[in-house]
């Protein structure tokens, strides 16, 4: 093909439909004809329930991560103390660059600077 050629809108929708639905949807009639109405319906319901549970877990995980990120933005020190020295989500990308005891040293320095009165 030609460099920089684009797909038509219809072809784009066909590709997206194929990605979302896949070949499994085309096999459903064959499954119903080979296994029977009740067995295929039960299997389809089981797969639908499994998909629902999986989506629920993903949404719960995303909500939990958003809650942690919001608490880190609101009060980073309290969140760090609540994590018990483990790195926060925002620090996870920097684990290779940061020594393991760096967080504890930073917390101790903050505590020392807060306990000492400032000189006038």
Secondary structure by P-SEA (a helix, b strand, c coil): ccccccccaaaaaaaaaaaaccccccaaaaaaaaccaaaaaaaaaaaaaaaaaaaaaaaaaaaaaaaaaaaaaacaaaaaaaacccccccccccccccccaaaaaaaaaaaaaaaccccc
